[in-house]
């Protein structure tokens, strides 16, 4: 069991998952870093059995409604996803000569990594995933609404489906977003 009591009990059930960047650093205001997350989710869909039902990347955190097709445990998919994206986003920040916040962000990630015995150098994601099993249609609907309305509440868009880094267009407009969605 994790320190704060959150854990994935049924590895193949649909879960609402949230994880955030350490210190809530606004990394995903840059397209190239958000695209690493999207590409990694796509890879997990194709190669690890991840089923993405809904998703939204905000400036400093990620919301997912996901499950596993049975090929891998959901906890294992998330562990691999977080490990891969952590290292690749930090490399992208470090090699981005146009990144005005590079030294500041790397200092934060290095400081967080030094405080955590699980890391060698840097920590990008906070440890927690805060999984919530979507065991009823009411839980699923409320989490789906919360996830898709996040960019609206942040006043990034006027309508949920306008936000590119979200599955709202797949649900509200019968459109096609950046990721293939396993509709519920």
Backbone as CSV, one residue per row, in Angstrom:
resi,resn,N_x,N_y,N_z,CA_x,CA_y,CA_z,C_x,C_y,C_z
1,UNK,0.845,-1.186,0.000,0.000,0.000,0.000,0.879,1.234,0.000
2,UNK,0.498,2.235,-0.723,1.277,3.459,-0.760,1.130,4.203,0.560
3,UNK,2.026,5.145,0.789,2.053,5.918,2.023,0.721,6.563,2.351
4,UNK,0.073,7.124,1.359,-1.145,7.884,1.618,-2.418,7.056,1.469
5,UNK,-2.286,5.753,1.305,-3.464,4.904,1.274,-4.063,4.687,-0.103
6,UNK,-3.584,5.370,-1.115,-4.104,5.171,-2.457,-3.403,3.984,-3.091
7,UNK,-4.175,3.085,-3.671,-3.583,1.986,-4.410,-4.591,1.442,-5.409
8,UNK,-4.068,0.782,-6.416,-4.920,0.142,-7.407,-5.156,-1.281,-6.933
9,UNK,-6.365,-1.556,-6.497,-6.683,-2.887,-5.970,-7.030,-3.858,-7.110
10,UNK,-7.901,-3.436,-8.003,-8.264,-4.257,-9.158,-7.467,-3.740,-10.353
11,UNK,-6.440,-4.464,-10.724,-5.496,-4.026,-11.756,-6.113,-3.941,-13.154
12,UNK,-7.316,-4.457,-13.330,-7.915,-4.479,-14.664,-9.221,-3.691,-14.727
13,UNK,-9.559,-3.006,-13.650,-10.754,-2.153,-13.623,-10.415,-0.779,-14.193
14,UNK,-11.434,-0.045,-14.531,-11.261,1.332,-15.016,-10.965,2.222,-13.813
15,UNK,-9.923,3.050,-13.948,-9.518,3.956,-12.875,-9.353,5.388,-13.395
16,UNK,-9.683,6.314,-12.530,-9.345,7.727,-12.721,-8.020,7.929,-11.992
17,UNK,-7.022,8.409,-12.718,-5.667,8.574,-12.183,-5.256,10.031,-12.380
18,UNK,-4.634,10.589,-11.371,-4.063,11.930,-11.473,-2.630,11.870,-10.991
19,UNK,-1.714,12.426,-11.754,-0.383,12.638,-11.208,0.148,13.972,-11.688
20,UNK,0.992,14.541,-10.832,1.457,15.910,-11.039,2.971,15.965,-11.064
21,UNK,3.469,17.027,-11.670,4.891,17.325,-11.702,5.300,17.786,-10.294
22,UNK,6.502,17.419,-9.864,6.957,17.856,-8.543,6.894,19.378,-8.461
23,UNK,6.540,19.847,-7.280,6.404,21.285,-7.007,5.427,21.981,-7.962
24,UNK,4.617,21.204,-8.651,3.613,21.732,-9.580,4.223,22.673,-10.627
25,UNK,5.408,22.317,-11.119,6.089,23.126,-12.141,5.286,23.055,-13.443
26,UNK,5.044,24.185,-14.058,4.253,24.281,-15.295,5.090,23.880,-16.515
27,UNK,5.364,22.608,-16.626,6.194,22.081,-17.714,5.417,22.015,-19.026
28,UNK,4.142,21.637,-18.945,3.387,21.335,-20.159,2.793,22.570,-20.828
29,UNK,3.315,23.725,-20.493,2.985,24.930,-21.251,3.757,24.923,-22.572
30,UNK,4.735,24.051,-22.678,5.510,23.886,-23.901,5.023,22.633,-24.631
31,UNK,4.688,22.802,-25.889,4.156,21.718,-26.717,5.085,20.506,-26.758
32,UNK,6.386,20.736,-26.887,7.312,19.611,-27.044,7.316,18.678,-25.826
33,UNK,7.058,19.200,-24.647,7.031,18.351,-23.451,5.687,17.623,-23.337
34,UNK,4.611,18.300,-23.653,3.290,17.651,-23.648,3.238,16.544,-24.697
35,UNK,3.881,16.769,-25.830,3.897,15.752,-26.885,4.628,14.476,-26.466
36,UNK,5.610,14.590,-25.584,6.285,13.398,-25.060,5.279,12.552,-24.288
37,UNK,4.411,13.195,-23.522,3.376,12.478,-22.770,2.410,11.799,-23.730
38,UNK,1.952,12.522,-24.738,1.015,11.955,-25.717,1.648,10.771,-26.441
39,UNK,2.868,10.933,-26.911,3.551,9.841,-27.616,3.754,8.625,-26.707
40,UNK,4.032,8.872,-25.449,4.229,7.782,-24.499,2.924,7.050,-24.208
41,UNK,1.845,7.784,-24.085,0.536,7.145,-23.922,0.208,6.296,-25.139
42,UNK,0.477,6.827,-26.308,0.232,6.088,-27.554,1.056,4.790,-27.586
43,UNK,2.315,4.881,-27.174,3.173,3.693,-27.115,2.588,2.655,-26.145
44,UNK,2.159,3.105,-24.984,1.572,2.184,-23.998,0.293,1.541,-24.521
45,UNK,-0.459,2.284,-25.321,-1.658,1.704,-25.930,-1.268,0.588,-26.896
46,UNK,-0.279,0.842,-27.724,0.112,-0.113,-28.764,0.890,-1.309,-28.236
47,UNK,1.680,-1.100,-27.194,2.635,-2.130,-26.783,2.428,-2.711,-25.382
48,UNK,1.661,-2.051,-24.549,1.536,-2.513,-23.165,0.106,-2.850,-22.766
49,UNK,-0.847,-2.628,-23.668,-2.227,-2.966,-23.356,-2.984,-1.884,-22.601
50,UNK,-2.494,-0.654,-22.638,-3.195,0.449,-21.975,-4.434,0.831,-22.773
51,UNK,-5.552,0.931,-22.083,-6.784,1.423,-22.697,-7.041,2.816,-22.130
52,UNK,-7.012,3.802,-23.003,-7.268,5.185,-22.589,-8.721,5.490,-22.909
53,UNK,-9.489,5.764,-21.859,-10.907,6.076,-22.015,-11.133,7.588,-22.065
54,UNK,-10.310,8.333,-21.339,-10.360,9.801,-21.352,-9.044,10.308,-20.786
55,UNK,-8.678,11.529,-21.178,-7.398,12.075,-20.724,-7.397,13.588,-20.846
56,UNK,-6.517,14.224,-20.096,-6.328,15.669,-20.189,-4.978,16.020,-19.573
57,UNK,-4.160,16.725,-20.335,-2.883,17.224,-19.832,-3.069,18.706,-19.519
58,UNK,-2.833,19.064,-18.273,-2.858,20.465,-17.868,-1.412,20.954,-17.780
59,UNK,-1.183,22.171,-17.359,0.163,22.738,-17.376,1.141,21.998,-16.469
60,UNK,0.629,21.376,-15.401,1.532,20.750,-14.440,1.024,19.411,-13.900
61,UNK,-0.013,18.878,-14.514,-0.528,17.577,-14.087,-1.288,16.914,-15.219
62,UNK,-1.592,15.648,-14.987,-2.226,14.816,-16.004,-3.369,14.046,-15.358
63,UNK,-4.522,14.033,-16.019,-5.664,13.228,-15.589,-5.905,12.160,-16.645
64,UNK,-6.156,10.944,-16.183,-6.437,9.834,-17.084,-7.602,9.020,-16.541
65,UNK,-8.434,8.528,-17.436,-9.359,7.447,-17.116,-8.896,6.299,-17.994
66,UNK,-8.368,5.267,-17.331,-7.666,4.209,-18.049,-7.979,2.839,-17.457
67,UNK,-7.627,1.820,-18.223,-7.670,0.439,-17.748,-6.639,-0.341,-18.544
68,UNK,-6.506,-1.604,-18.203,-5.588,-2.484,-18.910,-6.394,-3.525,-19.668
69,UNK,-5.887,-3.929,-20.824,-6.572,-4.977,-21.592,-6.239,-6.371,-21.067
70,UNK,-5.446,-6.447,-20.002,-5.080,-7.729,-19.414,-3.676,-8.171,-19.756
71,UNK,-3.044,-7.504,-20.707,-1.678,-7.859,-21.097,-0.698,-7.557,-19.959
72,UNK,-0.890,-6.430,-19.284,-0.041,-6.004,-18.171,-0.913,-5.431,-17.062
73,UNK,-0.387,-5.462,-15.843,-1.082,-4.834,-14.727,-1.048,-3.315,-14.897
74,UNK,-2.114,-2.647,-14.513,-2.194,-1.196,-14.652,-1.067,-0.512,-13.886
75,UNK,-0.742,-0.993,-12.696,0.359,-0.412,-11.909,1.687,-0.489,-12.659
76,UNK,1.920,-1.594,-13.347,3.164,-1.767,-14.094,3.216,-0.829,-15.292
77,UNK,2.103,-0.668,-15.974,2.050,0.257,-17.111,2.346,1.675,-16.639
78,UNK,1.711,2.090,-15.549,1.924,3.442,-15.025,3.362,3.643,-14.563
79,UNK,3.928,2.653,-13.895,5.327,2.745,-13.457,6.247,2.978,-14.655
80,UNK,6.079,2.168,-15.695,6.921,2.291,-16.883,6.693,3.621,-17.588
81,UNK,5.431,4.036,-17.678,5.092,5.313,-18.309,5.760,6.477,-17.581
82,UNK,5.641,6.500,-16.264,6.218,7.593,-15.479,7.744,7.595,-15.560
83,UNK,8.336,6.430,-15.524,9.805,6.339,-15.615,10.296,6.845,-16.972
84,UNK,9.657,6.391,-18.035,10.062,6.800,-19.383,9.853,8.296,-19.595
85,UNK,8.670,8.800,-19.278,8.395,10.217,-19.513,9.285,11.106,-18.653
86,UNK,9.555,10.686,-17.434,10.446,11.468,-16.561,11.792,11.697,-17.225
87,UNK,12.420,10.615,-17.628,13.764,10.749,-18.197,13.744,11.510,-19.522
88,UNK,12.745,11.273,-20.350,12.717,11.931,-21.656,12.353,13.415,-21.567
89,UNK,11.482,13.765,-20.670,11.143,15.185,-20.517,12.325,15.947,-19.924
90,UNK,12.998,15.363,-18.955,14.169,16.029,-18.380,15.265,16.187,-19.427
91,UNK,15.494,15.161,-20.245,16.472,15.279,-21.340,16.060,16.382,-22.316
92,UNK,14.776,16.448,-22.635,14.285,17.475,-23.568,14.473,18.875,-22.993
93,UNK,14.214,19.029,-21.713,14.422,20.335,-21.066,15.900,20.688,-21.084
94,UNK,16.730,19.727,-20.714,18.176,19.956,-20.637,18.784,20.308,-21.989
95,UNK,18.277,19.727,-23.063,18.850,19.970,-24.391,18.174,21.115,-25.139
96,UNK,17.167,21.723,-24.549,16.433,22.799,-25.215,17.103,24.146,-24.922
97,UNK,17.925,24.598,-25.846,18.667,25.848,-25.647,17.747,27.076,-25.610
98,UNK,16.517,26.923,-26.096,15.561,28.035,-26.079,14.686,28.043,-24.829
99,UNK,14.892,27.071,-23.942,14.079,26.975,-22.727,14.583,27.977,-21.691
100,UNK,13.819,29.047,-21.497,14.224,30.114,-20.578,14.212,29.679,-19.118
101,UNK,13.482,28.623,-18.816,13.357,28.158,-17.431,14.199,26.912,-17.161
102,UNK,15.063,26.573,-18.073,15.810,25.312,-18.009,16.550,25.129,-16.688
103,UNK,17.409,26.050,-16.305,18.202,25.883,-15.085,17.312,25.800,-13.851
104,UNK,16.295,26.609,-13.800,15.372,26.618,-12.666,14.630,25.285,-12.556
105,UNK,14.091,24.793,-13.675,13.360,23.524,-13.643,14.280,22.363,-13.271
106,UNK,15.450,22.302,-13.880,16.375,21.208,-13.580,16.810,21.248,-12.117
107,UNK,16.975,22.438,-11.566,17.335,22.576,-10.153,16.221,22.001,-9.269
108,UNK,14.975,22.309,-9.600,13.849,21.770,-8.823,13.800,20.252,-8.922
109,UNK,13.932,19.713,-10.128,13.864,18.265,-10.313,15.054,17.557,-9.648
110,UNK,16.228,18.178,-9.696,17.410,17.608,-9.044,17.227,17.636,-7.516
111,UNK,16.739,18.741,-6.993,16.505,18.862,-5.548,15.497,17.825,-5.067
112,UNK,14.431,17.637,-5.811,13.419,16.633,-5.459,14.015,15.233,-5.525
113,UNK,14.832,14.975,-6.527,15.467,13.671,-6.673,16.414,13.350,-5.535
114,UNK,17.128,14.351,-5.051,18.060,14.140,-3.943,17.335,13.819,-2.640
115,UNK,16.094,14.257,-2.517,15.308,14.001,-1.303,14.606,12.641,-1.342
116,UNK,14.607,11.997,-2.503,13.876,10.748,-2.680,14.858,9.607,-2.932
117,UNK,14.877,8.629,-2.066,15.816,7.506,-2.172,15.566,6.634,-3.391
118,UNK,14.385,6.756,-4.010,14.058,5.941,-5.187,14.705,6.463,-6.468
119,UNK,15.256,7.659,-6.443,15.815,8.288,-7.639,17.329,8.389,-7.551
120,UNK,17.954,8.393,-8.716,19.400,8.585,-8.759,19.742,10.064,-8.873
121,UNK,19.083,10.779,-9.761,19.429,12.179,-9.996,18.244,13.126,-9.892
122,UNK,17.236,12.852,-10.680,16.108,13.776,-10.790,14.804,13.068,-10.422
123,UNK,13.858,13.867,-9.975,12.485,13.381,-9.844,11.615,14.356,-10.602
124,UNK,10.832,13.836,-11.541,9.947,14.673,-12.342,8.509,14.612,-11.825
125,UNK,7.964,13.399,-11.702,6.588,13.216,-11.253,6.541,13.075,-9.742
126,UNK,5.482,13.565,-9.134,5.230,13.253,-7.738,4.972,11.755,-7.642
127,UNK,5.237,11.171,-6.492,5.124,9.727,-6.320,3.698,9.212,-6.462
128,UNK,2.730,9.962,-6.021,1.353,9.486,-5.958,0.670,9.494,-7.327
129,UNK,-0.277,8.567,-7.483,-1.133,8.531,-8.669,-2.578,8.850,-8.313
130,UNK,-2.932,8.780,-7.057,-4.291,8.999,-6.565,-5.339,8.258,-7.390
131,UNK,-5.216,6.927,-7.511,-6.202,6.189,-8.296,-7.568,6.134,-7.614
132,UNK,-8.592,6.289,-8.420,-9.968,6.129,-7.953,-10.625,5.133,-8.907
133,UNK,-11.046,4.006,-8.376,-11.705,3.013,-9.213,-13.081,3.538,-9.612
134,UNK,-13.370,3.497,-10.886,-14.663,3.962,-11.412,-15.635,2.784,-11.365
135,UNK,-16.067,2.443,-10.173,-16.871,1.246,-9.942,-18.354,1.453,-10.208
136,UNK,-18.776,2.711,-10.358,-20.175,2.992,-10.685,-20.220,3.989,-11.838
137,UNK,-21.338,4.030,-12.495,-21.516,4.978,-13.596,-21.477,6.414,-13.080
138,UNK,-21.943,6.637,-11.846,-21.927,7.984,-11.263,-20.495,8.471,-11.048
139,UNK,-19.631,7.586,-10.523,-18.222,7.956,-10.332,-17.579,8.242,-11.681
140,UNK,-17.824,7.371,-12.633,-17.243,7.541,-13.966,-17.680,8.861,-14.592
141,UNK,-18.960,9.168,-14.549,-19.470,10.415,-15.138,-18.882,11.637,-14.452
142,UNK,-18.814,11.616,-13.125,-18.294,12.781,-12.409,-16.812,12.993,-12.706
143,UNK,-16.040,11.922,-12.778,-14.604,12.041,-13.087,-14.380,12.467,-14.536
144,UNK,-15.206,11.959,-15.424,-15.104,12.341,-16.837,-15.403,13.836,-16.997
145,UNK,-16.441,14.311,-16.354,-16.782,15.739,-16.414,-15.669,16.584,-15.813
146,UNK,-15.205,16.177,-14.644,-14.128,16.918,-13.985,-12.907,17.023,-14.897
147,UNK,-12.506,15.907,-15.476,-11.345,15.844,-16.359,-11.514,16.775,-17.561
148,UNK,-12.631,16.681,-18.255,-12.836,17.480,-19.464,-13.095,18.955,-19.176
149,UNK,-13.641,19.260,-18.016,-13.916,20.666,-17.671,-12.700,21.388,-17.096
150,UNK,-11.633,20.666,-16.802,-10.439,21.268,-16.221,-9.892,22.445,-17.041
151,UNK,-9.703,22.315,-18.350,-9.211,23.456,-19.136,-10.207,24.628,-19.163
152,UNK,-11.479,24.322,-19.073,-12.520,25.351,-19.035,-12.438,26.126,-17.719
153,UNK,-12.298,25.401,-16.613,-12.172,26.055,-15.301,-10.906,26.899,-15.223
154,UNK,-9.854,26.474,-15.928,-8.600,27.229,-15.949,-8.653,28.395,-16.943
155,UNK,-9.782,28.530,-17.634,-9.998,29.588,-18.626,-9.001,29.543,-19.786
156,UNK,-8.643,28.324,-20.162,-7.770,28.129,-21.310,-8.566,28.074,-22.609
157,UNK,-9.836,27.695,-22.497,-10.727,27.558,-23.655,-12.132,27.994,-23.254
158,UNK,-12.971,28.232,-24.269,-14.376,28.574,-24.005,-15.273,27.337,-23.969
159,UNK,-14.827,26.281,-24.658,-15.572,25.016,-24.704,-14.581,23.875,-24.528
160,UNK,-15.000,22.846,-23.816,-14.109,21.733,-23.510,-13.438,21.155,-24.751
161,UNK,-14.188,20.999,-25.810,-13.682,20.321,-27.004,-12.639,21.131,-27.766
162,UNK,-12.428,22.395,-27.397,-11.404,23.215,-28.046,-9.995,22.885,-27.553
163,UNK,-9.893,22.246,-26.408,-8.587,21.984,-25.811,-7.933,20.791,-26.504
164,UNK,-6.760,21.002,-27.080,-6.082,19.994,-27.887,-5.610,18.804,-27.055
165,UNK,-5.097,19.050,-25.858,-4.519,17.982,-25.047,-5.561,17.349,-24.137
166,UNK,-6.624,16.873,-24.760,-7.744,16.286,-24.035,-8.547,15.402,-24.980
167,UNK,-9.335,14.533,-24.385,-10.212,13.669,-25.177,-11.611,14.264,-25.333
168,UNK,-11.822,15.495,-24.926,-13.160,16.095,-24.978,-13.739,16.085,-26.388
169,UNK,-12.931,16.344,-27.396,-13.440,16.359,-28.773,-13.990,14.984,-29.171
170,UNK,-13.392,13.929,-28.632,-13.846,12.561,-28.926,-15.230,12.295,-28.342
171,UNK,-15.549,12.951,-27.236,-16.823,12.712,-26.555,-17.900,13.725,-26.922
172,UNK,-17.533,14.982,-27.090,-18.541,16.018,-27.288,-18.849,16.310,-28.753
173,UNK,-17.920,16.025,-29.639,-18.098,16.409,-31.045,-17.966,15.246,-32.013
174,UNK,-17.838,14.036,-31.498,-17.570,12.880,-32.356,-16.355,13.117,-33.242
175,UNK,-15.446,13.941,-32.745,-14.216,14.218,-33.470,-13.147,13.209,-33.105
176,UNK,-11.955,13.471,-33.574,-10.828,12.601,-33.286,-9.706,13.455,-32.715
177,UNK,-9.336,13.155,-31.472,-8.266,13.868,-30.804,-6.909,13.257,-31.112
178,UNK,-5.935,13.606,-30.300,-4.560,13.158,-30.522,-4.339,11.682,-30.207
179,UNK,-5.190,11.111,-29.342,-5.060,9.705,-28.967,-6.276,8.912,-29.383
180,UNK,-6.071,7.654,-29.656,-7.175,6.736,-29.898,-7.867,6.497,-28.561
181,UNK,-9.170,6.624,-28.537,-9.935,6.503,-27.294,-10.736,5.200,-27.289
182,UNK,-10.704,4.512,-26.155,-11.579,3.365,-25.921,-12.806,3.908,-25.231
183,UNK,-13.816,4.232,-26.016,-15.038,4.848,-25.467,-15.711,3.921,-24.472
184,UNK,-16.299,4.525,-23.490,-17.015,3.771,-22.465,-18.490,3.822,-22.800
